[in-house]
Amino acid sequence: MQTDVQIAQAATLQPIAQIAAQLGIAPDDLEQYGKYKAKINPADAFRLPNKRGKLVLVTAINPTPAGE
């Protein structure tokens, strides 16, 4: 069984602009963070004609020094 690192190193990444173009997302709607990551406004995502995905909100909080 491969480790997570081995799987990640074996993956071939596609530029996020290319993936966005395939989904019909305009370059102006992307907020790129490098070549392989980007954010889009959720309002822009909901107006796409082919809604095959789901909106996933991820939040996190750091524990206090007491471990709470």
PQR file with spaces between the fields and no chain letter, atoms N, CA, C, O and H, PARSE charges and radii, in Angstrom:
ATOM       1  N    MET     1       0.848   -1.178    0.000 -0.4000 1.5000
ATOM       2  CA   MET     1       0.000    0.000    0.000 -0.0000 2.0000
ATOM       3  C    MET     1       0.893    1.240    0.000  0.5500 1.7000
ATOM       4  O    MET     1       1.860    1.328    0.756 -0.5500 1.4000
ATOM       5  N    GLN     2       0.551    2.185   -0.855 -0.4000 1.5000
ATOM       6  CA   GLN     2       1.328    3.418   -0.959 -0.0000 2.0000
ATOM       7  C    GLN     2       0.940    4.386    0.151  0.5500 1.7000
ATOM       8  O    GLN     2      -0.199    4.399    0.617 -0.5500 1.4000
ATOM       9  H    GLN     2      -0.235    2.113   -1.470  0.4000 1.0000
ATOM      10  N    THR     3       1.910    5.193    0.563 -0.4000 1.5000
ATOM      11  CA   THR     3       1.636    6.233    1.543 -0.0000 2.0000
ATOM      12  C    THR     3       0.990    7.424    0.832  0.5500 1.7000
ATOM      13  O    THR     3       0.979    7.498   -0.396 -0.5500 1.4000
ATOM      14  H    THR     3       2.836    5.182    0.184  0.4000 1.0000
ATOM      15  N    ASP     4       0.456    8.348    1.622 -0.4000 1.5000
ATOM      16  CA   ASP     4      -0.143    9.555    1.056 -0.0000 2.0000
ATOM      17  C    ASP     4       0.880   10.354    0.254  0.5500 1.7000
ATOM      18  O    ASP     4       0.559   10.908   -0.798 -0.5500 1.4000
ATOM      19  H    ASP     4       0.464    8.287    2.621  0.4000 1.0000
ATOM      20  N    VAL     5       2.104   10.410    0.752 -0.4000 1.5000
ATOM      21  CA   VAL     5       3.155   11.154    0.067 -0.0000 2.0000
ATOM      22  C    VAL     5       3.468   10.517   -1.284  0.5500 1.7000
ATOM      23  O    VAL     5       3.635   11.228   -2.275 -0.5500 1.4000
ATOM      24  H    VAL     5       2.365    9.961    1.607  0.4000 1.0000
ATOM      25  N    GLN     6       3.549    9.199   -1.338 -0.4000 1.5000
ATOM      26  CA   GLN     6       3.833    8.512   -2.597 -0.0000 2.0000
ATOM      27  C    GLN     6       2.712    8.748   -3.615  0.5500 1.7000
ATOM      28  O    GLN     6       2.978    8.955   -4.799 -0.5500 1.4000
ATOM      29  H    GLN     6       3.413    8.621   -0.533  0.4000 1.0000
ATOM      30  N    ILE     7       1.475    8.715   -3.155 -0.4000 1.5000
ATOM      31  CA   ILE     7       0.340    8.972   -4.051 -0.0000 2.0000
ATOM      32  C    ILE     7       0.399   10.397   -4.576  0.5500 1.7000
ATOM      33  O    ILE     7       0.200   10.628   -5.769 -0.5500 1.4000
ATOM      34  H    ILE     7       1.259    8.546   -2.193  0.4000 1.0000
ATOM      35  N    ALA     8       0.673   11.355   -3.695 -0.4000 1.5000
ATOM      36  CA   ALA     8       0.745   12.758   -4.101 -0.0000 2.0000
ATOM      37  C    ALA     8       1.879   12.995   -5.091  0.5500 1.7000
ATOM      38  O    ALA     8       1.719   13.758   -6.044 -0.5500 1.4000
ATOM      39  H    ALA     8       0.835   11.167   -2.726  0.4000 1.0000
ATOM      40  N    GLN     9       3.013   12.357   -4.878 -0.4000 1.5000
ATOM      41  CA   GLN     9       4.155   12.541   -5.776 -0.0000 2.0000
ATOM      42  C    GLN     9       3.921   11.888   -7.136  0.5500 1.7000
ATOM      43  O    GLN     9       4.494   12.321   -8.136 -0.5500 1.4000
ATOM      44  H    GLN     9       3.144   11.737   -4.103  0.4000 1.0000
ATOM      45  N    ALA    10       3.095   10.862   -7.183 -0.4000 1.5000
ATOM      46  CA   ALA    10       2.816   10.182   -8.450 -0.0000 2.0000
ATOM      47  C    ALA    10       1.741   10.900   -9.274  0.5500 1.7000
ATOM      48  O    ALA    10       1.583   10.623  -10.463 -0.5500 1.4000
ATOM      49  H    ALA    10       2.629   10.510   -6.371  0.4000 1.0000
ATOM      50  N    ALA    11       1.013   11.806   -8.654 -0.4000 1.5000
ATOM      51  CA   ALA    11      -0.080   12.499   -9.347 -0.0000 2.0000
ATOM      52  C    ALA    11       0.467   13.515  -10.340  0.5500 1.7000
ATOM      53  O    ALA    11       1.500   14.141  -10.102 -0.5500 1.4000
ATOM      54  H    ALA    11       1.141   12.031   -7.688  0.4000 1.0000
ATOM      55  N    THR    12      -0.238   13.669  -11.455 -0.4000 1.5000
ATOM      56  CA   THR    12       0.077   14.692  -12.437 -0.0000 2.0000
ATOM      57  C    THR    12      -0.967   15.795  -12.311  0.5500 1.7000
ATOM      58  O    THR    12      -2.146   15.584  -12.595 -0.5500 1.4000
ATOM      59  H    THR    12      -1.077   13.161  -11.648  0.4000 1.0000
ATOM      60  N    LEU    13      -0.521   16.969  -11.885 -0.4000 1.5000
ATOM      61  CA   LEU    13      -1.441   18.081  -11.664 -0.0000 2.0000
ATOM      62  C    LEU    13      -1.745   18.803  -12.967  0.5500 1.7000
ATOM      63  O    LEU    13      -0.892   18.912  -13.848 -0.5500 1.4000
ATOM      64  H    LEU    13       0.437   17.140  -11.654  0.4000 1.0000
ATOM      65  N    GLN    14      -2.970   19.293  -13.075 -0.4000 1.5000
ATOM      66  CA   GLN    14      -3.365   20.120  -14.209 -0.0000 2.0000
ATOM      67  C    GLN    14      -3.487   21.555  -13.725  0.5500 1.7000
ATOM      68  O    GLN    14      -3.914   21.781  -12.593 -0.5500 1.4000
ATOM      69  H    GLN    14      -3.663   19.205  -12.359  0.4000 1.0000
ATOM      70  N    PRO    15      -3.127   22.529  -14.549 -0.5600 1.5000
ATOM      71  CA   PRO    15      -3.291   23.927  -14.145  0.2800 2.0000
ATOM      72  C    PRO    15      -4.758   24.227  -13.830  0.5500 1.7000
ATOM      73  O    PRO    15      -5.657   23.795  -14.551 -0.5500 1.4000
ATOM      74  N    ILE    16      -4.985   24.963  -12.757 -0.4000 1.5000
ATOM      75  CA   ILE    16      -6.350   25.255  -12.321 -0.0000 2.0000
ATOM      76  C    ILE    16      -7.101   26.081  -13.361  0.5500 1.7000
ATOM      77  O    ILE    16      -8.320   25.958  -13.477 -0.5500 1.4000
ATOM      78  H    ILE    16      -4.255   25.314  -12.171  0.4000 1.0000
ATOM      79  N    ALA    17      -6.405   26.912  -14.110 -0.4000 1.5000
ATOM      80  CA   ALA    17      -7.069   27.703  -15.153 -0.0000 2.0000
ATOM      81  C    ALA    17      -7.634   26.788  -16.236  0.5500 1.7000
ATOM      82  O    ALA    17      -8.700   27.064  -16.786 -0.5500 1.4000
ATOM      83  H    ALA    17      -5.414   27.012  -14.015  0.4000 1.0000
ATOM      84  N    GLN    18      -6.935   25.713  -16.543 -0.4000 1.5000
ATOM      85  CA   GLN    18      -7.407   24.744  -17.537 -0.0000 2.0000
ATOM      86  C    GLN    18      -8.661   24.026  -17.036  0.5500 1.7000
ATOM      87  O    GLN    18      -9.617   23.848  -17.792 -0.5500 1.4000
ATOM      88  H    GLN    18      -6.069   25.489  -16.096  0.4000 1.0000
ATOM      89  N    ILE    19      -8.663   23.621  -15.787 -0.4000 1.5000
ATOM      90  CA   ILE    19      -9.833   22.953  -15.200 -0.0000 2.0000
ATOM      91  C    ILE    19     -11.017   23.910  -15.145  0.5500 1.7000
ATOM      92  O    ILE    19     -12.146   23.521  -15.444 -0.5500 1.4000
ATOM      93  H    ILE    19      -7.887   23.766  -15.173  0.4000 1.0000
ATOM      94  N    ALA    20     -10.764   25.163  -14.763 -0.4000 1.5000
ATOM      95  CA   ALA    20     -11.829   26.165  -14.706 -0.0000 2.0000
ATOM      96  C    ALA    20     -12.435   26.386  -16.090  0.5500 1.7000
ATOM      97  O    ALA    20     -13.653   26.510  -16.219 -0.5500 1.4000
ATOM      98  H    ALA    20      -9.847   25.479  -14.520  0.4000 1.0000
ATOM      99  N    ALA    21     -11.601   26.436  -17.114 -0.4000 1.5000
ATOM     100  CA   ALA    21     -12.099   26.628  -18.477 -0.0000 2.0000
ATOM     101  C    ALA    21     -12.999   25.462  -18.894  0.5500 1.7000
ATOM     102  O    ALA    21     -14.017   25.670  -19.554 -0.5500 1.4000
ATOM     103  H    ALA    21     -10.612   26.335  -17.008  0.4000 1.0000
ATOM     104  N    GLN    22     -12.626   24.238  -18.512 -0.4000 1.5000
ATOM     105  CA   GLN    22     -13.440   23.070  -18.836 -0.0000 2.0000
ATOM     106  C    GLN    22     -14.804   23.133  -18.146  0.5500 1.7000
ATOM     107  O    GLN    22     -15.789   22.603  -18.662 -0.5500 1.4000
ATOM     108  H    GLN    22     -11.799   24.069  -17.976  0.4000 1.0000
ATOM     109  N    LEU    23     -14.858   23.776  -16.989 -0.4000 1.5000
ATOM     110  CA   LEU    23     -16.107   23.892  -16.240 -0.0000 2.0000
ATOM     111  C    LEU    23     -16.916   25.126  -16.618  0.5500 1.7000
ATOM     112  O    LEU    23     -18.031   25.310  -16.129 -0.5500 1.4000
ATOM     113  H    LEU    23     -14.058   24.206  -16.570  0.4000 1.0000
ATOM     114  N    GLY    24     -16.368   25.968  -17.478 -0.4000 1.5000
ATOM     115  CA   GLY    24     -17.075   27.169  -17.902 -0.0000 2.0000
ATOM     116  C    GLY    24     -16.915   28.336  -16.950  0.5500 1.7000
ATOM     117  O    GLY    24     -17.731   29.257  -16.957 -0.5500 1.4000
ATOM     118  H    GLY    24     -15.462   25.818  -17.875  0.4000 1.0000
ATOM     119  N    ILE    25     -15.877   28.311  -16.133 -0.4000 1.5000
ATOM     120  CA   ILE    25     -15.609   29.407  -15.203 -0.0000 2.0000
ATOM     121  C    ILE    25     -14.669   30.399  -15.886  0.5500 1.7000
ATOM     122  O    ILE    25     -13.599   30.023  -16.365 -0.5500 1.4000
ATOM     123  H    ILE    25     -15.213   27.563  -16.128  0.4000 1.0000
ATOM     124  N    ALA    26     -15.074   31.653  -15.926 -0.4000 1.5000
ATOM     125  CA   ALA    26     -14.277   32.693  -16.582 -0.0000 2.0000
ATOM     126  C    ALA    26     -13.018   32.987  -15.768  0.5500 1.7000
ATOM     127  O    ALA    26     -13.044   32.906  -14.540 -0.5500 1.4000
ATOM     128  H    ALA    26     -15.944   31.958  -15.536  0.4000 1.0000
ATOM     129  N    PRO    27     -11.924   33.326  -16.435 -0.5600 1.5000
ATOM     130  CA   PRO    27     -10.688   33.648  -15.714  0.2800 2.0000
ATOM     131  C    PRO    27     -10.856   34.786  -14.709  0.5500 1.7000
ATOM     132  O    PRO    27     -10.179   34.812  -13.680 -0.5500 1.4000
ATOM     133  N    ASP    28     -11.756   35.727  -15.003 -0.4000 1.5000
ATOM     134  CA   ASP    28     -11.988   36.839  -14.081 -0.0000 2.0000
ATOM     135  C    ASP    28     -12.683   36.394  -12.795  0.5500 1.7000
ATOM     136  O    ASP    28     -12.618   37.096  -11.785 -0.5500 1.4000
ATOM     137  H    ASP    28     -12.306   35.706  -15.838  0.4000 1.0000
ATOM     138  N    ASP    29     -13.344   35.239  -12.820 -0.4000 1.5000
ATOM     139  CA   ASP    29     -14.026   34.730  -11.634 -0.0000 2.0000
ATOM     140  C    ASP    29     -13.094   33.945  -10.714  0.5500 1.7000
ATOM     141  O    ASP    29     -13.489   33.570   -9.610 -0.5500 1.4000
ATOM     142  H    ASP    29     -13.397   34.669  -13.639  0.4000 1.0000
ATOM     143  N    LEU    30     -11.869   33.695  -11.152 -0.4000 1.5000
ATOM     144  CA   LEU    30     -10.899   32.937  -10.355 -0.0000 2.0000
ATOM     145  C    LEU    30     -10.006   33.867   -9.549  0.5500 1.7000
ATOM     146  O    LEU    30      -9.574   34.911  -10.038 -0.5500 1.4000
ATOM     147  H    LEU    30     -11.548   34.000  -12.049  0.4000 1.0000
ATOM     148  N    GLU    31      -9.741   33.485   -8.334 -0.4000 1.5000
ATOM     149  CA   GLU    31      -8.724   34.143   -7.521 -0.0000 2.0000
ATOM     150  C    GLU    31      -7.625   33.102   -7.335  0.5500 1.7000
ATOM     151  O    GLU    31      -7.696   32.261   -6.440 -0.5500 1.4000
ATOM     152  H    GLU    31     -10.092   32.637   -7.936  0.4000 1.0000
ATOM     153  N    GLN    32      -6.614   33.172   -8.191 -0.4000 1.5000
ATOM     154  CA   GLN    32      -5.597   32.123   -8.226 -0.0000 2.0000
ATOM     155  C    GLN    32      -4.576   32.282   -7.109  0.5500 1.7000
ATOM     156  O    GLN    32      -4.165   33.390   -6.762 -0.5500 1.4000
ATOM     157  H    GLN    32      -6.557   33.856   -8.918  0.4000 1.0000
ATOM     158  N    TYR    33      -4.179   31.137   -6.559 -0.4000 1.5000
ATOM     159  CA   TYR    33      -3.122   31.045   -5.559 -0.0000 2.0000
ATOM     160  C    TYR    33      -2.068   30.096   -6.120  0.5500 1.7000
ATOM     161  O    TYR    33      -1.985   28.931   -5.732 -0.5500 1.4000
ATOM     162  H    TYR    33      -4.512   30.237   -6.841  0.4000 1.0000
ATOM     163  N    GLY    34      -1.276   30.620   -7.030 -0.4000 1.5000
ATOM     164  CA   GLY    34      -0.298   29.781   -7.713 -0.0000 2.0000
ATOM     165  C    GLY    34      -0.916   29.149   -8.947  0.5500 1.7000
ATOM     166  O    GLY    34      -1.975   29.571   -9.411 -0.5500 1.4000
ATOM     167  H    GLY    34      -1.344   31.566   -7.344  0.4000 1.0000
ATOM     168  N    LYS    35      -0.246   28.136   -9.472 -0.4000 1.5000
ATOM     169  CA   LYS    35      -0.653   27.509  -10.725 -0.0000 2.0000
ATOM     170  C    LYS    35      -1.739   26.447  -10.539  0.5500 1.7000
ATOM     171  O    LYS    35      -2.464   26.129  -11.482 -0.5500 1.4000
ATOM     172  H    LYS    35       0.615   27.793   -9.095  0.4000 1.0000
ATOM     173  N    TYR    36      -1.855   25.893   -9.312 -0.4000 1.5000
ATOM     174  CA   TYR    36      -2.724   24.736   -9.123 -0.0000 2.0000
ATOM     175  C    TYR    36      -3.847   24.938   -8.106  0.5500 1.7000
ATOM     176  O    TYR    36      -4.596   23.999   -7.836 -0.5500 1.4000
ATOM     177  H    TYR    36      -1.266   26.152   -8.546  0.4000 1.0000
ATOM     178  N    LYS    37      -3.981   26.126   -7.542 -0.4000 1.5000
ATOM     179  CA   LYS    37      -5.035   26.381   -6.557 -0.0000 2.0000
ATOM     180  C    LYS    37      -5.734   27.681   -6.895  0.5500 1.7000
ATOM     181  O    LYS    37      -5.127   28.606   -7.433 -0.5500 1.4000
ATOM     182  H    LYS    37      -3.372   26.888   -7.761  0.4000 1.0000
ATOM     183  N    ALA    38      -7.043   27.743   -6.568 -0.4000 1.5000
ATOM     184  CA   ALA    38      -7.791   28.975   -6.786 -0.0000 2.0000
ATOM     185  C    ALA    38      -9.046   28.949   -5.935  0.5500 1.7000
ATOM     186  O    ALA    38      -9.489   27.898   -5.471 -0.5500 1.4000
ATOM     187  H    ALA    38      -7.536   26.991   -6.130  0.4000 1.0000
ATOM     188  N    LYS    39      -9.601   30.121   -5.744 -0.4000 1.5000
ATOM     189  CA   LYS    39     -10.888   30.259   -5.079 -0.0000 2.0000
ATOM     190  C    LYS    39     -11.852   30.890   -6.074  0.5500 1.7000
ATOM     191  O    LYS    39     -11.455   31.652   -6.956 -0.5500 1.4000
ATOM     192  H    LYS    39      -9.241   30.975   -6.121  0.4000 1.0000
ATOM     193  N    ILE    40     -13.129   30.555   -5.911 -0.4000 1.5000
ATOM     194  CA   ILE    40     -14.167   31.257   -6.668 -0.0000 2.0000
ATOM     195  C    ILE    40     -15.232   31.693   -5.678  0.5500 1.7000
ATOM     196  O    ILE    40     -15.413   31.076   -4.629 -0.5500 1.4000
ATOM     197  H    ILE    40     -13.452   29.936   -5.195  0.4000 1.0000
ATOM     198  N    ASN    41     -15.925   32.752   -6.020 -0.4000 1.5000
ATOM     199  CA   ASN    41     -17.019   33.247   -5.203 -0.0000 2.0000
ATOM     200  C    ASN    41     -18.159   32.226   -5.273  0.5500 1.7000
ATOM     201  O    ASN    41     -18.532   31.816   -6.372 -0.5500 1.4000
ATOM     202  H    ASN    41     -15.778   33.253   -6.873  0.4000 1.0000
ATOM     203  N    PRO    42     -18.724   31.803   -4.133 -0.5600 1.5000
ATOM     204  CA   PRO    42     -19.823   30.828   -4.171  0.2800 2.0000
ATOM     205  C    PRO    42     -20.997   31.280   -5.047  0.5500 1.7000
ATOM     206  O    PRO    42     -21.662   30.446   -5.662 -0.5500 1.4000
ATOM     207  N    ALA    43     -21.254   32.579   -5.108 -0.4000 1.5000
ATOM     208  CA   ALA    43     -22.333   33.081   -5.964 -0.0000 2.0000
ATOM     209  C    ALA    43     -22.052   32.764   -7.427  0.5500 1.7000
ATOM     210  O    ALA    43     -22.973   32.468   -8.189 -0.5500 1.4000
ATOM     211  H    ALA    43     -20.714   33.256   -4.609  0.4000 1.0000
ATOM     212  N    ASP    44     -20.781   32.824   -7.822 -0.4000 1.5000
ATOM     213  CA   ASP    44     -20.407   32.482   -9.197 -0.0000 2.0000
ATOM     214  C    ASP    44     -20.591   30.990   -9.452  0.5500 1.7000
ATOM     215  O    ASP    44     -20.980   30.593  -10.550 -0.5500 1.4000
ATOM     216  H    ASP    44     -20.033   33.064   -7.204  0.4000 1.0000
ATOM     217  N    ALA    45     -20.316   30.169   -8.454 -0.4000 1.5000
ATOM     218  CA   ALA    45     -20.457   28.719   -8.610 -0.0000 2.0000
ATOM     219  C    ALA    45     -21.920   28.331   -8.805  0.5500 1.7000
ATOM     220  O    ALA    45     -22.216   27.411   -9.567 -0.5500 1.4000
ATOM     221  H    ALA    45     -20.000   30.493   -7.562  0.4000 1.0000
ATOM     222  N    PHE    46     -22.828   29.011   -8.134 -0.4000 1.5000
ATOM     223  CA   PHE    46     -24.245   28.649   -8.221 -0.0000 2.0000
ATOM     224  C    PHE    46     -24.875   29.036   -9.555  0.5500 1.7000
ATOM     225  O    PHE    46     -25.945   28.531   -9.895 -0.5500 1.4000
ATOM     226  H    PHE    46     -22.588   29.759   -7.515  0.4000 1.0000
ATOM     227  N    ARG    47     -24.237   29.917  -10.313 -0.4000 1.5000
ATOM     228  CA   ARG    47     -24.814   30.293  -11.609 -0.0000 2.0000
ATOM     229  C    ARG    47     -24.259   29.477  -12.773  0.5500 1.7000
ATOM     230  O    ARG    47     -24.604   29.729  -13.928 -0.5500 1.4000
ATOM     231  H    ARG    47     -23.368   30.327  -10.037  0.4000 1.0000
ATOM     232  N    LEU    48     -23.409   28.508  -12.479 -0.4000 1.5000
ATOM     233  CA   LEU    48     -22.884   27.642  -13.530 -0.0000 2.0000
ATOM     234  C    LEU    48     -23.995   26.734  -14.055  0.5500 1.7000
ATOM     235  O    LEU    48     -24.836   26.285  -13.277 -0.5500 1.4000
ATOM     236  H    LEU    48     -23.129   28.303  -11.541  0.4000 1.0000
ATOM     237  N    PRO    49     -24.014   26.458  -15.355 -0.5600 1.5000
ATOM     238  CA   PRO    49     -25.100   25.653  -15.917  0.2800 2.0000
ATOM     239  C    PRO    49     -25.079   24.181  -15.483  0.5500 1.7000
ATOM     240  O    PRO    49     -26.134   23.557  -15.373 -0.5500 1.4000
ATOM     241  N    ASN    50     -23.911   23.635  -15.240 -0.4000 1.5000
ATOM     242  CA   ASN    50     -23.794   22.217  -14.905 -0.0000 2.0000
ATOM     243  C    ASN    50     -23.362   22.085  -13.446  0.5500 1.7000
ATOM     244  O    ASN    50     -22.167   22.098  -13.150 -0.5500 1.4000
ATOM     245  H    ASN    50     -23.054   24.142  -15.329  0.4000 1.0000
ATOM     246  N    LYS    51     -24.309   21.960  -12.554 -0.4000 1.5000
ATOM     247  CA   LYS    51     -24.021   21.920  -11.112 -0.0000 2.0000
ATOM     248  C    LYS    51     -23.834   20.475  -10.665  0.5500 1.7000
ATOM     249  O    LYS    51     -24.757   19.868  -10.123 -0.5500 1.4000
ATOM     250  H    LYS    51     -25.279   21.950  -12.795  0.4000 1.0000
ATOM     251  N    ARG    52     -22.648   19.923  -10.889 -0.4000 1.5000
ATOM     252  CA   ARG    52     -22.392   18.533  -10.532 -0.0000 2.0000
ATOM     253  C    ARG    52     -21.759   18.393   -9.153  0.5500 1.7000
ATOM     254  O    ARG    52     -21.629   17.272   -8.660 -0.5500 1.4000
ATOM     255  H    ARG    52     -21.898   20.416  -11.329  0.4000 1.0000
ATOM     256  N    GLY    53     -21.372   19.464   -8.530 -0.4000 1.5000
ATOM     257  CA   GLY    53     -20.656   19.381   -7.265 -0.0000 2.0000
ATOM     258  C    GLY    53     -21.494   19.843   -6.098  0.5500 1.7000
ATOM     259  O    GLY    53     -22.675   20.159   -6.237 -0.5500 1.4000
ATOM     260  H    GLY    53     -21.478   20.374   -8.931  0.4000 1.0000
ATOM     261  N    LYS    54     -20.865   19.874   -4.962 -0.4000 1.5000
ATOM     262  CA   LYS    54     -21.499   20.331   -3.739 -0.0000 2.0000
ATOM     263  C    LYS    54     -20.592   21.365   -3.091  0.5500 1.7000
ATOM     264  O    LYS    54     -19.369   21.311   -3.223 -0.5500 1.4000
ATOM     265  H    LYS    54     -19.906   19.617   -4.849  0.4000 1.0000
ATOM     266  N    LEU    55     -21.204   22.299   -2.395 -0.4000 1.5000
ATOM     267  CA   LEU    55     -20.450   23.304   -1.667 -0.0000 2.0000
ATOM     268  C    LEU    55     -20.035   22.693   -0.336  0.5500 1.7000
ATOM     269  O    LEU    55     -20.875   22.206    0.421 -0.5500 1.4000
ATOM     270  H    LEU    55     -22.197   22.343   -2.287  0.4000 1.0000
ATOM     271  N    VAL    56     -18.742   22.721   -0.056 -0.4000 1.5000
ATOM     272  CA   VAL    56     -18.211   22.183    1.197 -0.0000 2.0000
ATOM     273  C    VAL    56     -17.530   23.330    1.931  0.5500 1.7000
ATOM     274  O    VAL    56     -16.586   23.928    1.414 -0.5500 1.4000
ATOM     275  H    VAL    56     -18.059   23.116   -0.670  0.4000 1.0000
ATOM     276  N    LEU    57     -17.998   23.635    3.118 -0.4000 1.5000
ATOM     277  CA   LEU    57     -17.391   24.671    3.932 -0.0000 2.0000
ATOM     278  C    LEU    57     -16.487   24.004    4.955  0.5500 1.7000
ATOM     279  O    LEU    57     -16.897   23.079    5.656 -0.5500 1.4000
ATOM     280  H    LEU    57     -18.765   23.149    3.539  0.4000 1.0000
ATOM     281  N    VAL    58     -15.257   24.482    5.031 -0.4000 1.5000
ATOM     282  CA   VAL    58     -14.280   23.913    5.957 -0.0000 2.0000
ATOM     283  C    VAL    58     -13.852   25.006    6.918  0.5500 1.7000
ATOM     284  O    VAL    58     -13.415   26.079    6.504 -0.5500 1.4000
ATOM     285  H    VAL    58     -14.924   25.234    4.461  0.4000 1.0000
ATOM     286  N    THR    59     -13.980   24.724    8.194 -0.4000 1.5000
ATOM     287  CA   THR    59     -13.526   25.672    9.205 -0.0000 2.0000
ATOM     288  C    THR    59     -12.625   24.941   10.189  0.5500 1.7000
ATOM     289  O    THR    59     -12.660   23.715   10.291 -0.5500 1.4000
ATOM     290  H    THR    59     -14.335   23.852    8.530  0.4000 1.0000
ATOM     291  N    ALA    60     -11.843   25.690   10.890 -0.4000 1.5000
ATOM     292  CA   ALA    60     -10.957   25.091   11.883 -0.0000 2.0000
ATOM     293  C    ALA    60     -10.701   26.099   12.985  0.5500 1.7000
ATOM     294  O    ALA    60     -10.811   27.307   12.778 -0.5500 1.4000
ATOM     295  H    ALA    60     -11.815   26.686   10.806  0.4000 1.0000
ATOM     296  N    ILE    61     -10.364   25.598   14.140 -0.4000 1.5000
ATOM     297  CA   ILE    61      -9.995   26.450   15.263 -0.0000 2.0000
ATOM     298  C    ILE    61      -8.817   25.787   15.968  0.5500 1.7000
ATOM     299  O    ILE    61      -8.790   24.571   16.156 -0.5500 1.4000
ATOM     300  H    ILE    61     -10.274   24.616   14.308  0.4000 1.0000
ATOM     301  N    ASN    62      -7.870   26.591   16.343 -0.4000 1.5000
ATOM     302  CA   ASN    62      -6.715   26.054   17.058 -0.0000 2.0000
ATOM     303  C    ASN    62      -7.067   25.870   18.528  0.5500 1.7000
ATOM     304  O    ASN    62      -7.793   26.684   19.100 -0.5500 1.4000
ATOM     305  H    ASN    62      -7.892   27.579   16.191  0.4000 1.0000
ATOM     306  N    PRO    63      -6.566   24.821   19.132 -0.5600 1.5000
ATOM     307  CA   PRO    63      -6.833   24.631   20.558  0.2800 2.0000
ATOM     308  C    PRO    63      -6.104   25.670   21.399  0.5500 1.7000
ATOM     309  O    PRO    63      -5.090   26.231   20.985 -0.5500 1.4000
ATOM     310  N    THR    64      -6.631   25.905   22.560 -0.4000 1.5000
ATOM     311  CA   THR    64      -5.970   26.825   23.487 -0.0000 2.0000
ATOM     312  C    THR    64      -4.754   26.129   24.095  0.5500 1.7000
ATOM     313  O    THR    64      -4.620   24.911   23.981 -0.5500 1.4000
ATOM     314  H    THR    64      -7.455   25.449   22.896  0.4000 1.0000
ATOM     315  N    PRO    65      -3.880   26.877   24.730 -0.5600 1.5000
ATOM     316  CA   PRO    65      -2.725   26.236   25.374  0.2800 2.0000
ATOM     317  C    PRO    65      -3.137   25.171   26.402  0.5500 1.7000
ATOM     318  O    PRO    65      -2.374   24.244   26.675 -0.5500 1.4000
ATOM     319  N    ALA    66      -4.336   25.305   26.966 -0.4000 1.5000
ATOM     320  CA   ALA    66      -4.799   24.320   27.943 -0.0000 2.0000
ATOM     321  C    ALA    66      -5.344   23.064   27.263  0.5500 1.7000
ATOM     322  O    ALA    66      -5.706   22.103   27.942 -0.5500 1.4000
ATOM     323  H    ALA    66      -4.956   26.058   26.744  0.4000 1.0000
ATOM     324  N    GLY    67      -5.406   23.063   25.938 -0.4000 1.5000
ATOM     325  CA   GLY    67      -5.865   21.885   25.208 -0.0000 2.0000
ATOM     326  C    GLY    67      -7.363   21.827   25.018  0.5500 1.7000
ATOM     327  O    GLY    67      -7.899   20.771   24.681 -0.5500 1.4000
ATOM     328  H    GLY    67      -5.112   23.844   25.386  0.4000 1.0000
ATOM     329  N    GLU    68      -8.053   22.934   25.224 -0.4000 1.5000
ATOM     330  CA   GLU    68      -9.514   22.941   25.076 -0.0000 2.0000
ATOM     331  C    GLU    68      -9.927   22.956   23.627  0.5500 1.7000
ATOM     332  O    GLU    68     -11.120   22.964   23.325 -0.5500 1.4000
ATOM     333  H    GLU    68      -7.618   23.792   25.498  0.4000 1.0000
